Amino acid sequence: MNKGRTYEEKASQFLSLKGYKILERNFFSLAGEIDIIAQDKRNLVFVEVKERKKTFYSPREAVERSKRRKIVQTAKYYLLKRKIKDAPLRFDVVSITEGENWRVYELIKNAFCVDE
């Protein structure tokens, strides 16, 4: 398993502990990929997983405008392909920051919007 997949697995476990139901992982479209698609209560949640070693910026900051656009386009394709209408949507980021002997998980709900 590659490093990215390992962190996505850890993020899935983290989200499950927070009550999310994992629906799919690594959903691809021509626009890009969504790491995790989950259900949180009534919300359909598209989750980007970002991992970084201890740095001066957070993994959340690594989800740049172009990446957000790709995630939104892929989410729209997912909705179309799965014939989902009128579901409340949310875009979250799971930030994983690592040091030498520690790891911190942070869930950032509503990290960005469709309009960004």
Beta strands, then each sheet from edge to edge (+ up, - down):
strand 1: 21-28
strand 2: 33-40
strand 3: 43-53
strand 4: 89-98
strand 5: 103-112
sheet 1: 1+ 2- 3+ 4+ 5-
end
